[in-house]
């Protein structure tokens, strides 16, 4: 019978991964920052569609406007607005870190929480002001 000794590779410890680490706010914000970056990449297609529709005439622009005024369109625009603001605030947080500040445990958590609360608050504020200026939803 063959010798069934474990190989040296199987004796090494596993590298830490998401199932080992306790989820922390800063870790979650890092993941969300990457997701919002990807969302902005695809959301830029909305901007391109808007510009092409505006340049193509009233019929094309009417189709774009109809799509964006639908419930799904409004949710997509709201999500895009939040992703844009969240990603921007995350960039400011990284800029603060680039100065060598904000690396203490309390500061890291405070910056991550400010990023989250700030992005939600600014998104709501922007949409409320936008709805008030335009006369509300049509």
C-alpha angles and dihedrals in degrees: 000000000000120000107258099202115149114255118247090247092060091053094061118097119254119255113255114263140169092286091057100044121077106239110252129187093246091052091049091048090052090054092045090049089058092046092050089049090056091045090053090051091057093035089061085072086070090057091049091048091050093050093046091047092049091050094045098059142257097308095054091042091049090055091050092047092049091051094049094045092055119097092253091048092050091050091049091049091047091050091047090051091050092046091050094050094041092050091047092051090046088054090052089050090053090047089055089051089050088063090058094252133116099038097120116105094249094044093048092052092044092051092048092049091046089051092053098042092040094052093049093044096046092046092052091045092050092049094046092050090045092052092047093049094047095043097256132282115334 
